Amino acid sequence: MKTAIIKRKKEDTLVKANNFPTTEKSADSTGSRKLSSIKIKIVGVLLISIIVTIFLSTCIIIPNVKKNITATTQNYMSDFTDSYGKVLDQNLKVSIMYLSTERLETMLSGAGLKNITSSYFYVTGADGTILYHPDGEKIGQTTGIDAITALTEQLEQENTPTADIIRYTYNGKGRYASYYIVDKGKAILILTADENEILGPVTNVVRQALLCCGILLVILGIFGYLLIARMMQPIITISEIIRKFAAMDLTEDHRLEKISKHKDETGTIGTALISLREAFAAIITDIKQQSSLLYATSESLTSNASATFGTVQNVERAVNEIAAGAANQAEETQKATDDILLIGTMVENTSSEVSSLRSIAQSIKDSSEHANTTLRELDTVNKQAMDSINIIYEQTHTTNESALKIKEATTLISSIADETNLLSLNASIEAARAGDAGKGFAVVASEIQKLAEQSNKSAQQIDSIIYTLMEDSRKAVETMEAVKEIMAQQNENVTKTGTTFSQVQGGIMDSAVNVDSIAERTNQLNSARTNIVDVVQNLTSIAEQNAANTQETSAAVMEVANVMQEISNHASELQNIASSLETNVNTFQL
């Protein structure tokens, strides 16, 4: 068992030694670390800085360019509109006909901002009606633009607005418009242009700027990558050498000597690594020598401890067997004592129960005698009830027969009433034929007819009552027949119960005799139990004394065995440590 433990610990030590980083594992992880290397991070920071700079420059410059171009164009539109407006004012001083469509077309056709094809002039009257428009279909219509409508409303209120630039949305597109109030409100000259076309140069500038920034970004990225790669090469070499140290390879590396000659931080790191390698090599050489000596000493200690521990185990095994035998004997005698005491308790309980059983048997005997008397009385009452039921049954049959005779009489009365009614009807007919001479006879016939009808109704009522009486009589007969069957069954059950109680009474008498016999034997058993308890208790005391002595001896032997086991374990651990130390030191390459 101890050899297996030592072997398992050696295997654990070898596993721990094999868990050191190796060159192959480092090589596998190199590819995954390339993306998170310092070189990539520095290049990324450089590119992000360039991109942020370009983005911020674009965000600052482009809005200013848009603002300047918009302001310049608006000023140009305002000046251009003002020039044409003043010309139109001079013409109107000559003739109002200059507001005609033909004259306005001659003056304004093709006029607009240079290089902005969406720009054109149009003229509206003071009421908002278009007097001139490059699109002839719109002439005579309103503009539908809220800003122009607001200007015409001011003119209607004789409030002449000043010339200005307005922005509005037309057909979903933003447009700018410069207006001029002609001849104190007679008309409005408007120059309009598309906002997207005005800002078209800004879009071109943005495209060119983005193209230049992209080219600059690529050039600076390549240059930065090459420069950073050259700066990072010594660091990469140092990381490879450190990875080799991590793989327990402390052999000399000429690359480290070249790096130590650099004047920057990498040279300082190279010099420190050379000193570290030399110190590690000296320490590991000394550890190898000490681990060999430690392993030899621990092996000798383990052998001696194992032999001593085996001897102590044999002694401990023999003492344990003796202690186990004494303990088992004490337990068995104690168990016998407990069992005998339990038997004594059971005997006492049995005596008490036997006394109770005798009382109960006597009570059962008295109850059975009383039950027999009650059953005899019940049999007598049951027979009397059967006689009464037979009398009621015969009287019910007699009532049913009388009802049948009454029914026959009512049938005869109904027949006589029908014939009397028929005779009274014939008498009424004959009295009617006799005229005045038969009036008295007719009155008598009418009264006879009424009596016949009343007799017929009374007969029907009697017939209905007789029918109900016969139905009730029939149900009573059926009920009495069922009661007779129940009483017969009850009489039979009472007879069987009497027979059963007679048998039970005989069994109770026998039980009482047996209970007396059990009581006598229980008293004899209780006397024998007292003697056995005294003997077993003496035997238990002797067994407990033997068990206590053997347990003290076993405890002393176990203490010695524990000490030897601890020495053996420490020796094994020391040997494992020496083996592990030697294995780990051998992983270094000097």
C-alpha positions in Angstrom: 0.0 0.0 0.0 2.8 2.4 1.0 4.7 1.6 -2.2 1.6 2.5 -4.3 1.3 5.8 -2.5 5.0 6.7 -3.2 4.5 5.6 -6.9 1.4 7.8 -7.2 3.2 10.8 -5.7 6.1 10.3 -8.2 3.6 10.3 -11.1 2.0 13.5 -9.7 5.5 15.0 -9.6 6.2 14.1 -13.2 2.9 15.5 -14.3 3.7 18.8 -12.5 7.1 18.8 -14.2 5.5 18.3 -17.6 3.1 21.2 -17.0 6.0 23.7 -17.5 5.6 25.8 -20.7 7.3 24.2 -23.7 8.6 25.7 -26.9 5.9 23.9 -28.9 3.1 25.5 -26.8 4.7 28.9 -27.0 4.9 28.5 -30.8 1.2 27.6 -30.9 0.3 30.7 -28.9 2.5 33.0 -31.0 0.0 33.2 -33.8 -2.9 34.1 -31.5 -0.8 36.9 -29.9 0.2 38.6 -33.1 -3.0 40.6 -33.3 -2.5 41.8 -29.7 1.2 42.6 -30.1 2.6 46.0 -29.1 3.5 46.7 -32.8 -0.1 46.2 -33.9 -1.3 48.4 -31.1 1.1 51.2 -31.8 0.2 51.1 -35.6 -3.5 51.1 -34.6 -3.0 54.1 -32.3 -1.2 55.9 -35.1 -3.9 55.2 -37.7 -6.6 56.1 -35.3 -4.9 59.4 -34.5 -4.6 60.2 -38.2 -8.3 59.2 -38.8 -9.4 61.3 -35.8 -7.3 64.3 -37.0 -8.8 64.0 -40.5 -12.3 63.6 -39.2 -12.0 66.6 -36.9 -10.5 68.7 -39.6 -13.3 67.8 -42.0 -15.9 68.5 -39.4 -14.4 71.9 -38.7 -13.5 73.0 -42.3 -16.5 71.8 -44.3 -19.1 73.6 -42.2 -17.1 76.8 -42.5 -16.7 76.3 -46.3 -20.4 75.7 -46.6 -21.1 78.8 -44.5 -18.8 81.0 -46.6 -20.0 79.8 -49.9 -23.6 80.2 -48.8 -22.9 83.8 -47.6 -21.1 84.7 -50.8 -23.8 83.3 -53.0 -26.5 85.1 -51.0 -24.6 88.4 -51.3 -24.2 87.8 -55.0 -27.9 87.0 -55.4 -28.9 90.1 -53.3 -26.6 92.4 -55.4 -27.8 90.8 -58.7 -31.5 91.2 -57.7 -30.9 94.8 -56.5 -29.3 95.7 -59.9 -32.2 94.2 -61.9 -34.7 95.8 -59.5 -33.3 99.2 -59.9 -33.4 98.9 -63.7 -37.0 97.8 -63.5 -37.8 100.8 -61.3 -36.3 103.1 -63.9 -38.3 101.5 -66.7 -41.6 101.8 -64.6 -41.0 105.5 -64.3 -41.2 105.6 -68.0 -44.2 103.3 -68.4 -46.3 100.8 -66.4 -46.2 98.6 -69.5 -42.8 97.3 -68.4 -44.7 95.0 -66.0 -46.2 93.2 -69.0 -45.2 89.6 -69.6 -43.6 90.4 -72.9 -41.4 93.3 -71.5 -40.5 91.2 -68.4 -39.5 88.2 -70.6 -37.4 90.5 -72.8 -35.6 91.9 -69.7 -35.3 88.7 -67.5 -35.2 85.8 -70.0 -32.0 83.9 -69.5 -30.9 86.0 -66.5 -29.5 84.1 -63.5 -26.5 83.3 -61.4 -23.4 82.3 -63.3 -22.7 78.5 -63.5 -25.9 77.8 -61.5 -28.5 76.5 -64.0 -31.2 76.3 -61.4 -31.3 80.0 -60.9 -33.9 82.2 -62.6 -35.9 85.4 -62.1 -39.7 85.7 -61.8 -42.0 88.6 -61.0 -45.2 88.6 -58.9 -47.8 91.3 -58.5 -48.7 92.9 -55.2 -51.5 90.4 -54.9 -49.2 87.4 -55.3 -50.1 86.6 -58.9 -47.1 85.6 -61.1 -46.6 88.2 -63.8 -43.6 86.5 -65.4 -42.0 83.1 -65.0 -39.6 81.1 -67.2 -42.3 78.4 -67.1 -45.1 80.1 -69.0 -47.7 77.7 -67.5 -47.3 79.3 -64.0 -48.0 82.9 -65.3 -51.3 84.1 -63.8 -51.1 81.6 -60.9 -50.0 82.2 -57.3 -46.6 80.9 -56.1 -47.9 78.8 -53.2 -44.8 79.7 -51.2 -45.5 80.8 -47.7 -42.6 83.3 -47.6 -43.8 85.1 -50.8 -47.4 85.0 -49.6 -46.2 86.8 -46.4 -44.6 89.5 -48.5 -47.8 90.1 -50.5 -49.8 90.3 -47.3 -47.4 93.1 -46.0 -47.9 94.9 -49.3 -51.6 94.7 -49.0 -51.3 96.3 -45.6 -49.2 99.1 -47.2 -46.2 98.0 -45.4 -43.2 97.8 -47.8 -40.7 95.1 -46.7 -37.0 95.6 -47.3 -35.0 93.5 -49.7 -33.7 90.3 -48.2 -32.7 86.6 -48.7 -35.1 83.8 -47.8 -34.9 80.0 -47.7 -37.8 77.8 -48.4 -38.6 74.2 -49.5 -40.2 73.6 -52.9 -41.0 70.1 -54.1 -38.9 68.6 -51.3 -35.8 70.6 -52.2 -34.2 73.5 -50.3 -34.0 76.8 -52.3 -32.7 80.3 -51.7 -34.6 83.4 -53.0 -33.5 87.0 -53.1 -36.4 89.5 -53.6 -36.7 93.2 -54.5 -39.8 95.4 -54.0 -40.4 97.1 -57.3 -41.6 100.8 -57.4 -42.9 100.9 -53.7 -44.9 97.7 -53.9 -46.3 97.4 -57.4 -44.4 94.1 -57.9 -41.9 91.8 -56.4 -38.8 90.8 -58.3 -37.5 87.4 -57.1 -34.2 85.5 -58.0 -34.2 81.9 -56.8 -31.6 79.1 -57.0 -31.3 75.4 -55.8 -29.4 75.0 -52.5 -27.8 71.7 -53.6 -26.4 73.4 -56.7 -25.1 76.3 -54.7 -23.3 74.0 -52.3 -22.1 71.7 -55.2 -18.5 73.1 -55.0 -18.4 72.1 -51.3 -19.2 68.5 -52.2 -16.4 68.4 -54.7 -14.0 69.9 -52.1 -15.1 67.2 -49.6 -14.5 64.4 -52.2 -11.0 65.7 -53.0 -10.2 66.2 -49.4 -11.3 62.6 -48.5 -9.3 61.2 -51.4 -6.2 63.1 -50.3 -6.7 62.1 -46.7 -7.1 58.4 -47.8 -3.8 58.5 -49.7 -2.1 60.3 -46.8 -3.5 57.6 -44.4 -2.1 54.8 -46.5 1.3 56.4 -46.8 1.6 57.3 -43.1 0.3 53.8 -42.2 3.0 52.0 -44.3 5.7 54.3 -43.1 4.6 54.0 -39.5 4.4 50.2 -39.7 7.9 49.9 -41.1 9.3 52.3 -38.5 7.6 50.6 -35.6 8.6 47.1 -36.9 12.2 48.2 -36.9 11.8 49.6 -33.4 10.0 46.4 -32.2 12.5 43.9 -33.5 14.8 43.9 -30.4 11.7 43.5 -28.2 10.5 40.6 -30.3 13.9 39.0 -30.0 13.9 39.5 -26.2 10.4 38.0 -25.9 11.6 34.9 -27.8 14.6 34.5 -25.5 12.4 34.9 -22.4 10.0 32.3 -23.9 13.1 30.0 -24.3 13.9 30.6 -20.6 10.3 29.7 -19.7 10.9 26.4 -21.6 13.8 25.8 -19.1 16.4 26.4 -21.9 19.2 28.5 -20.3 21.8 27.9 -23.0 23.7 30.9 -24.3 22.1 32.9 -27.1 24.3 35.2 -29.2 21.4 37.4 -30.1 21.1 38.5 -26.4 24.8 39.7 -26.5 24.0 41.8 -29.6 21.0 43.4 -27.9 22.9 44.1 -24.7 25.2 46.4 -26.8 22.3 48.7 -27.7 22.3 52.1 -26.1 18.5 52.2 -25.4 16.2 50.4 -23.0 16.4 47.1 -24.9 20.2 47.1 -24.3 19.5 47.4 -20.5 17.0 44.5 -20.7 19.5 42.4 -22.6 22.2 43.0 -20.0 19.8 42.1 -17.2 18.8 38.9 -19.0 22.4 37.8 -19.3 22.9 38.3 -15.6 19.7 36.5 -14.8 20.7 33.5 -17.0 24.1 33.2 -15.3 22.6 33.4 -11.8 19.9 30.8 -12.7 22.6 28.4 -14.1 24.7 28.7 -10.9 21.7 28.1 -8.6 20.4 25.1 -10.7 23.8 23.5 -10.7 24.0 23.7 -6.9 20.4 22.4 -6.6 21.2 19.4 -8.7 24.0 18.4 -6.4 21.9 18.9 -3.2 18.9 17.0 -4.7 21.0 13.9 -5.4 22.3 13.9 -1.8 18.7 14.5 -0.5 17.3 11.7 -2.6 19.8 9.1 -1.3 19.2 10.1 2.4 15.4 10.1 2.0 15.5 6.7 0.3 17.5 5.2 3.3 15.1 6.8 5.8 12.1 5.5 3.9 13.4 1.9 3.9 14.1 1.9 7.7 10.7 3.5 8.5 8.9 1.0 6.4 10.5 -2.0 8.2 9.8 -0.5 11.6 6.2 0.3 10.6 5.6 -3.3 9.4 6.7 -4.7 12.8 4.5 -2.2 14.7 1.6 -3.1 12.4 1.9 -6.8 13.3 1.8 -6.0 17.0 -1.1 -3.6 16.6 -3.0 -6.2 14.6 -2.6 -8.8 17.4 -3.6 -6.4 20.1 -6.6 -5.2 18.1 -7.8 -8.8 17.7 -7.6 -9.3 21.5 -9.4 -6.0 22.1 -12.0 -6.8 19.5 -12.7 -10.2 21.2 -12.9 -8.6 24.6 -15.2 -5.9 23.3 -17.4 -8.4 21.5 -17.6 -10.5 24.7 -18.6 -7.4 26.7 -21.1 -6.4 24.1 -22.6 -9.8 23.9 -22.9 -10.2 27.7 -24.4 -6.7 27.9 -26.8 -7.5 25.2 -27.8 -10.7 27.0 -28.4 -8.7 30.2 -30.5 -6.2 28.3 -32.4 -9.0 26.6 -33.1 -10.8 30.0 -34.2 -7.4 31.5 -36.4 -7.0 28.5 -37.8 -10.5 29.0 -38.4 -9.7 32.7 -40.3 -6.5 31.7 -42.3 -8.5 29.2 -43.1 -11.2 31.8 -44.3 -8.5 34.3 -46.3 -6.9 31.5 -47.7 -10.3 30.6 -48.8 -10.9 34.2 -50.5 -7.6 34.3 -52.1 -8.3 30.9 -53.2 -11.8 32.0 -55.0 -10.2 35.0 -56.7 -7.7 32.7 -57.5 -10.6 30.4 -59.2 -12.5 33.2 -61.4 -9.5 34.0 -62.2 -8.9 30.4 -63.1 -12.6 29.9 -65.5 -12.4 32.8 -67.0 -9.2 31.4 -67.4 -10.8 28.0 -69.1 -13.8 29.6 -71.6 -11.6 31.4 -72.2 -9.6 28.2 -72.8 -12.8 26.2 -75.4 -14.0 28.7 -77.1 -10.6 28.5 -77.0 -10.7 24.7 -78.6 -14.2 24.7 -81.4 -12.9 26.8 -81.9 -9.9 24.5 -81.9 -12.1 21.5 -84.6 -14.3 22.9 -86.7 -11.2 23.7 -86.0 -9.9 20.2 -87.2 -13.3 18.7 -90.5 -13.0 20.7 -91.1 -9.4 19.5 -90.2 -10.4 16.0 -92.9 -13.1 16.0 -95.5 -10.8 17.4 -94.6 -8.2 14.6 -95.0 -11.0 12.0 -98.5 -11.8 13.4 -99.5 -8.1 13.3 -98.2 -7.7 9.8 -100.3 -10.7 8.6 -103.4 -9.1 10.2 -102.7 -5.8 8.5 -102.1 -7.7 5.2 -105.5 -9.4 5.4 -107.3 -6.2 6.3 -105.6 -4.4 3.4 -106.9 -7.2 1.1 -110.4 -6.8 2.5 -110.3 -3.0 2.0 -109.2 -3.6 -1.6 -112.1 -6.0 -2.3 -114.6 -3.5 -0.7 -113.3 -0.8 -2.9 -113.9 -3.0 -6.0 -117.5 -3.5 -4.9 -118.0 0.2 -4.4 -116.5 0.8 -7.9 -119.1 -1.7 -9.4 -121.9 0.3 -7.6 -120.6 3.6 -8.9 -120.6 2.1 -12.4 -124.2 1.0 -12.0 -125.1 4.5 -10.7 -123.5 6.1 -13.7 -125.4 3.8 -16.0 -128.7 4.6 -14.3 -127.9 8.4 -14.4 -127.2 8.2 -18.2 -130.5 6.4 -18.8 -132.4 8.9 -16.6 -130.8 11.7 -18.5 -132.0 10.1 -21.7 -135.5 9.6 -20.4 -135.7 13.3 -19.2 -134.5 14.4 -22.7 -137.3 12.4 -24.3 -139.8 13.8 -21.8 -138.7 17.3 -22.7 -139.2 16.6 -26.4 -142.8 15.2 -25.8 -143.6 18.2 -23.5 -142.5 20.6 -26.2 -144.8 18.8 -28.7 -147.8 19.1 -26.2 -147.4 22.9 -26.1 -148.9 24.7 -23.1 -150.4 21.5 -21.8 -147.0 20.0 -21.4 -145.2 22.9 -19.6 -145.6 21.3 -16.2 -144.3 18.0 -17.4 -141.4 19.9 -19.1 -140.4 21.5 -15.7 -140.4 18.0 -14.1 -138.3 16.6 -16.9 -135.8 19.4 -16.6 -135.4 18.8 -12.9 -135.0 15.1 -13.5 -132.3 15.9 -16.0 -130.4 18.0 -13.5 -130.6 15.3 -10.9 -129.3 12.8 -13.4 -126.4 15.0 -14.3 -125.6 15.6 -10.6 -125.8 11.8 -10.0 -123.4 11.3 -12.9 -120.9 13.8 -11.5 -121.1 12.3 -8.0 -120.5 8.9 -9.5 -117.5 10.2 -11.4 -116.1 11.7 -8.2 -116.7 8.5 -6.2 -115.1 6.6 -9.1 -112.0 8.8 -8.8 -111.8 8.4 -5.1 -112.2 4.6 -5.4 -109.4 4.6 -8.0 -107.1 6.5 -5.7 -108.1 4.2 -2.8 -107.4 1.1 -4.9 -103.9 2.5 -5.9 -103.1 3.2 -2.3 -104.4 -0.3 -1.3 -102.3 -1.9 -4.0 -99.1 -0.1 -2.8 -99.9 -1.0 0.8 -100.3 -4.7 -0.2 -96.9 -4.5 -2.1 -95.3 -2.8 0.9 -96.7 -5.4 3.4 -95.4 -8.2 1.2 -91.9 -6.6 1.3 -92.1 -6.1 5.0 -93.1 -9.7 5.5 -90.1 -10.8 3.5 -87.8 -8.5 5.6 -89.3 -9.7 8.9 -88.8 -13.3 7.8 -85.2 -12.6 7.0 -84.8 -10.8 10.3 -86.3 -13.7 12.1 -83.8 -16.1 10.4 -80.9 -13.7 11.3 -82.0 -13.5 14.9 -82.0 -17.3 15.1 -78.5 -17.6 13.6 -77.2 -14.9 15.9 -78.5 -16.8 18.9 -76.8 -19.9 17.7 -73.5 -18.0 17.2 -73.7 -16.4 20.6 -74.1 -19.8 22.2 -70.9 -21.0 20.4 -69.0 -17.8 21.5 -70.1 -18.3 25.1 -68.6 -21.8 25.0 -65.3 -20.4 23.6 -65.2 -17.7 26.3 -65.5 -20.3 29.0 -62.6 -22.2 27.5 -60.5 -19.0 27.2 -61.1 -18.2 30.9 -59.6 -21.6 31.8 -56.6 -21.0 29.6 -56.0 -17.6 31.0 -55.7 -19.0 34.5 -53.1 -21.5 33.3 -51.1 -18.7 31.6 -51.1 -16.7 34.8 -49.6 -19.6 36.8 -46.8 -20.2 34.2 -46.0 -16.5 34.0 -45.4 -16.4 37.7 -42.9 -19.4 37.4 -41.1 -17.6 34.5 -40.7 -14.4 36.5 -39.0 -16.3 39.4 -36.5 -18.0 37.0 -35.8 -14.6 35.2 -34.5 -13.0 38.5 -31.9 -15.7 39.0 -30.6 -15.4 35.4 -30.3 -11.6 35.6 -27.9 -11.9 38.6 -25.6 -14.3 36.8 -25.4 -12.4 33.5 -24.7 -9.1 35.3 -21.7 -10.6 37.0 -20.5 -12.0 33.7 -20.9 -8.5 32.1 -18.8 -6.8 34.7 -15.9 -9.3 34.1 -16.1 -8.8 30.3 -16.1 -5.0 30.6 -13.0 -5.1 32.7 -11.2 -7.2 30.1 -12.3 -4.9 27.3 -11.0 -1.8 29.2 -7.6 -3.4 29.7 -7.2 -4.5 26.1 -8.3 -1.1 24.8 -5.6 0.6 26.9 -3.0 -1.7 25.4 -4.4 -1.2 21.9 -4.3 2.6 22.3 -0.6 2.5 23.3 0.3 0.3 20.3 -1.7 2.5 18.0 0.1 5.6 19.3 3.4 3.9 18.4 2.0 2.9 15.0 0.9 6.4 14.3 4.3 7.8 15.2 6.0 5.3 12.8 3.4 6.0 10.2 4.1 9.7 10.4 7.8 9.1 10.2 7.3 6.8 7.2 5.0 9.4 5.5 7.5 12.2 6.1 10.3 10.0 4.7 8.1 9.2 1.6 7.3 12.9 1.2 11.0 13.8 1.5 11.8 11.2 -1.1 9.1 12.5 -3.4 10.3 16.1 -2.9 13.9 15.0 -3.8 12.6 13.1 -6.8 10.5 16.0 -7.9 13.3 18.5 -7.4 15.7 16.3 -9.4 13.1 15.9 -12.2 12.4 19.7 -12.3 16.1 20.6 -12.2 16.8 18.2 -15.1 14.3 20.1 -17.2 16.7 23.0 -17.3 19.2 23.0 -20.2 22.5 24.6 -19.2 
